[in-house]
Amino acid sequence: MSRGFTIIELLVSMAIIVVLATMVTIAFSYNQQHKVLVANGQQFLNVLKETQTKALAGLKNPATKIMPAGGYGVRISAAQYFVFADNNSNATLDIGETLLTNNLEKNIQFKVPQSDIVFLPYKTIDSVCWNTVCADAVVKIISLEQTQTKETHSIYLDQKIGKIWSE
């Protein structure tokens, strides 16, 4: 009676261990990419809500010390976004209006074309403009995509009532 393992048994055991280790590594990598995507989505959601609050509260632009006539907005570009004060009420970002620039993490990008979202001052009837169209009765979807896994994270903006949320 032999009291050891054969070379075949050892090779099969090692192959099983390698396959399991590979599966764990892939799952861990995907989980890390998912966390980065969700974190970027939450950060952008917070920026949208803060920008909306500035407009609704009538906060003054720190650079000019006056409330921007057109409120505050966010421009979405491929892998970055800009917070701006709409000083000339044209519902779009112009030179000299940028307050904050933020880049998304590597391999994260917006799935929408360049867009300007403007939250109008508290004195106006309409609350949100999307590319100069104000108070449309639709829910806009802003999706961020992880370019390697193609997973998306969506943020919703009800343009009529100004509600912002993510799922």
ZADREN-146642 format. One record per residue (C-alpha): residue in three letters; x, y, z. Coordinates in steps of 0.1 Angstrom, whole numbers, padded with zeros to 4 digits, always signed. Layout:
% ZADREN-146642
ALAXYZ...
END
This chain:
% ZADREN-146642
MET+0000+0000+0000SER+0013+0034-0011ARG+0012+0062+0014GLY+0016+0092-0009PHE-0001+0112-0036THR+0005+0104-0073ILE+0017+0131-0096ILE-0017+0132-0113GLU-0035+0138-0080LEU-0011+0167-0072LEU-0015+0182-0107VAL-0053+0180-0105SER-0053+0196-0070MET-0030+0224-0082ALA-0052+0231-0112ILE-0083+0234-0090ILE-0065+0258-0067VAL-0053+0279-0097VAL-0088+0281-0111LEU-0103+0291-0078ALA-0076+0317-0072THR-0083+0332-0107MET-0120+0334-0100VAL-0115+0352-0067THR-0091+0376-0083ILE-0115+0384-0111ALA-0144+0389-0087PHE-0123+0412-0065SER-0112+0433-0095TYR-0148+0436-0107ASN-0159+0446-0072GLN-0133+0473-0070GLN-0143+0487-0104HIS-0180+0487-0093LYS-0171+0506-0061VAL-0152+0533-0081LEU-0181+0537-0105VAL-0207+0541-0076ALA-0184+0565-0058ASN-0180+0587-0088GLY-0218+0586-0093GLN-0225+0595-0057GLN-0199+0624-0059PHE-0216+0637-0090LEU-0250+0634-0074ASN-0238+0654-0044VAL-0224+0681-0067LEU-0257+0683-0085LYS-0276+0687-0052GLU-0252+0713-0039THR-0255+0733-0071GLN-0293+0731-0069THR-0292+0743-0033LYS-0270+0773-0042ALA-0295+0784-0068LEU-0326+0778-0046ALA-0310+0795-0016GLY-0300+0825-0037LEU-0264+0822-0026LYS-0239+0848-0040ASN-0212+0838-0065PRO-0180+0839-0045ALA-0161+0856-0073THR-0186+0884-0081LYS-0203+0887-0047ILE-0237+0888-0063MET-0263+0861-0071PRO-0259+0849-0107ALA-0290+0861-0126GLY-0293+0827-0143GLY-0286+0806-0112TYR-0260+0779-0110GLY-0252+0750-0134VAL-0232+0719-0141ARG-0217+0712-0175ILE-0212+0675-0183SER-0184+0666-0206ALA-0170+0631-0215ALA-0149+0625-0184GLN-0153+0657-0164TYR-0178+0682-0152PHE-0178+0719-0144VAL-0199+0738-0118PHE-0206+0773-0130ALA-0225+0805-0121ASP-0248+0815-0150ASN-0241+0852-0147ASN-0257+0862-0180SER-0289+0840-0178ASN-0282+0821-0211ALA-0285+0786-0194THR-0250+0776-0206LEU-0214+0777-0195ASP-0195+0807-0208ILE-0159+0818-0203GLY-0152+0831-0168GLU-0182+0814-0152THR-0165+0782-0140LEU-0164+0778-0102LEU-0152+0741-0100THR-0138+0716-0124ASN-0138+0679-0115ASN-0125+0649-0134LEU-0140+0614-0132GLU-0117+0585-0122LYS-0098+0566-0148ASN-0121+0544-0170ILE-0152+0562-0159GLN-0171+0585-0183PHE-0205+0600-0189LYS-0228+0583-0214VAL-0246+0615-0224PRO-0234+0641-0249GLN-0220+0674-0235SER-0249+0690-0216ASP-0255+0720-0194ILE-0279+0716-0165VAL-0289+0749-0149PHE-0308+0753-0117LEU-0326+0786-0118PRO-0328+0811-0089TYR-0356+0807-0064LYS-0376+0836-0078THR-0384+0819-0111ILE-0413+0795-0118ASP-0394+0769-0137SER-0367+0752-0118VAL-0343+0733-0141CYS-0329+0739-0176TRP-0313+0712-0197ASN-0294+0726-0227THR-0314+0758-0225VAL-0348+0740-0224CYS-0365+0748-0191ALA-0390+0729-0171ASP-0396+0702-0196ALA-0420+0675-0182VAL-0395+0647-0185VAL-0370+0628-0163LYS-0335+0631-0177ILE-0311+0602-0171ILE-0274+0609-0166SER-0254+0577-0168LEU-0218+0571-0159GLU-0201+0541-0175GLN-0171+0519-0164THR-0155+0516-0198GLN-0139+0482-0191THR-0169+0464-0177LYS-0196+0485-0195GLU-0214+0487-0162THR-0234+0519-0157HIS-0246+0539-0128SER-0276+0562-0134ILE-0287+0595-0119TYR-0322+0608-0125LEU-0333+0644-0128ASP-0369+0653-0129GLN-0367+0685-0149LYS-0402+0698-0139ILE-0399+0695-0101GLY-0362+0695-0097LYS-0359+0661-0079ILE-0325+0644-0082TRP-0319+0608-0072SER-0299+0577-0082GLU-0306+0540-0082
END
